[in-house]
Amino acid sequence: MSKKALVKYVEDTFVEKREFPSFKAGDTITVHYKIKEGDKERIQQFQGVVLQRNGENTTETFTVRKVSGSTGVERIFPISSPFIDKIELNKRGVVRRARIFYLRELKGKKARIKEKRV
């Protein structure tokens, strides 16, 4: 059995598949993330713009950026993380590329993304 086949077998049997709404770079989402503090557990919401999606299947990750105060905060989430409670899609954005890192240099009104009309 090859390494690829072995990895695929482990992914198929042990990693649970969960359904999230489809989203891409430019969309505004809210990630409900479980945080354990001692023996207590709570859910923290992280709302921001998706900068990129990276990887495939169980190794896929996505980067979310928000501006807190005047500081930009980016967080990378694995899509198959058991700590993600749910993902809400707030707005669909119109961007022309898959990785929108140019957003890091922009601030204020220039950092806005057009909303997709339905």
C-alpha positions as CSV (number, residue, x, y, z in Angstrom):
1,M,0.0,0.0,0.0
2,S,1.4,3.4,-1.0
3,K,1.7,6.4,1.3
4,K,-0.9,8.3,-0.6
5,A,-3.4,5.4,-0.3
6,L,-2.6,5.0,3.4
7,V,-3.2,8.7,4.1
8,K,-6.4,8.6,2.1
9,Y,-7.6,5.5,4.1
10,V,-6.9,7.3,7.4
11,E,-8.7,10.5,6.3
12,D,-11.7,8.5,5.1
13,T,-12.1,6.4,8.2
14,F,-11.1,8.8,11.1
15,V,-11.8,12.4,10.0
16,E,-15.5,13.2,10.3
17,K,-17.0,15.0,7.3
18,R,-19.0,18.1,8.2
19,E,-21.1,20.4,5.9
20,F,-20.4,24.1,5.9
21,P,-21.8,26.7,3.5
22,S,-19.6,27.2,0.4
23,F,-17.5,30.4,0.7
24,K,-14.5,31.8,-1.1
25,A,-12.1,34.7,-0.9
26,G,-13.9,38.1,-0.4
27,D,-16.8,36.6,1.5
28,T,-17.6,37.8,5.0
29,I,-18.1,34.9,7.4
30,T,-18.6,34.3,11.1
31,V,-16.7,31.3,12.6
32,H,-18.1,30.0,15.8
33,Y,-15.1,28.5,17.5
34,K,-15.0,26.4,20.7
35,I,-12.5,27.5,23.3
36,K,-11.6,25.4,26.4
37,E,-10.4,27.3,29.5
38,G,-9.7,24.9,32.3
39,D,-12.7,22.7,32.6
40,K,-15.1,25.2,31.1
41,E,-15.9,25.5,27.4
42,R,-17.4,28.5,25.5
43,I,-18.0,29.5,21.9
44,Q,-16.2,32.5,20.6
45,Q,-17.2,34.2,17.3
46,F,-14.6,35.5,14.8
47,Q,-16.1,37.6,12.1
48,G,-14.1,38.8,9.1
49,V,-13.3,38.6,5.4
50,V,-11.9,35.4,3.9
51,L,-8.5,36.1,2.5
52,Q,-7.8,32.7,1.0
53,R,-8.6,29.0,1.0
54,N,-5.7,26.6,0.9
55,G,-5.3,22.9,0.5
56,E,-7.9,20.2,-0.2
57,N,-10.2,17.8,1.5
58,T,-9.2,17.3,5.2
59,T,-6.0,19.3,5.0
60,E,-7.8,22.4,3.8
61,T,-7.4,25.7,5.7
62,F,-8.9,29.2,5.3
63,T,-7.6,32.5,6.5
64,V,-10.0,35.1,8.0
65,R,-9.1,38.8,8.6
66,K,-10.8,41.3,10.8
67,V,-9.8,44.7,12.0
68,S,-10.1,45.0,15.8
69,G,-9.7,48.6,16.9
70,S,-7.1,49.8,14.5
71,T,-5.1,46.5,14.4
72,G,-5.6,43.9,11.8
73,V,-6.1,40.3,13.1
74,E,-5.8,37.3,10.9
75,R,-6.6,33.7,11.9
76,I,-6.0,30.5,10.1
77,F,-8.7,27.8,10.6
78,P,-8.4,24.1,9.5
79,I,-11.7,23.2,7.8
80,S,-11.8,19.8,9.5
81,S,-11.1,21.2,13.0
82,P,-13.4,19.7,15.7
83,F,-13.4,23.0,17.5
84,I,-15.3,24.8,14.7
85,D,-18.9,24.7,15.8
86,K,-20.4,26.3,12.8
87,I,-19.7,28.8,10.0
88,E,-22.2,31.5,9.0
89,L,-22.0,33.3,5.6
90,N,-22.8,37.0,6.2
91,K,-22.0,38.6,2.8
92,R,-20.8,37.4,-0.6
93,G,-18.0,39.6,-1.9
94,V,-17.0,40.4,-5.4
95,V,-13.2,40.0,-5.9
96,R,-11.2,39.0,-9.0
97,R,-8.6,36.8,-7.4
98,A,-8.4,33.8,-5.0
99,R,-5.9,35.3,-2.5
100,I,-6.7,38.9,-1.5
101,F,-3.6,39.8,0.5
102,Y,-3.7,43.3,-0.9
103,L,-6.3,44.0,1.7
104,R,-3.6,44.0,4.3
105,E,-2.2,47.3,3.1
106,L,-5.6,49.0,2.7
107,K,-7.5,50.7,5.5
108,G,-10.8,52.5,6.0
109,K,-13.1,52.9,3.1
110,K,-10.5,51.5,0.6
111,A,-10.6,48.2,2.4
112,R,-14.3,47.7,1.6
113,I,-15.3,44.9,-0.7
114,K,-18.3,45.2,-3.1
115,E,-21.2,43.0,-2.2
116,K,-22.5,40.5,-4.7
117,R,-26.0,41.3,-5.9
118,V,-28.4,38.4,-6.0
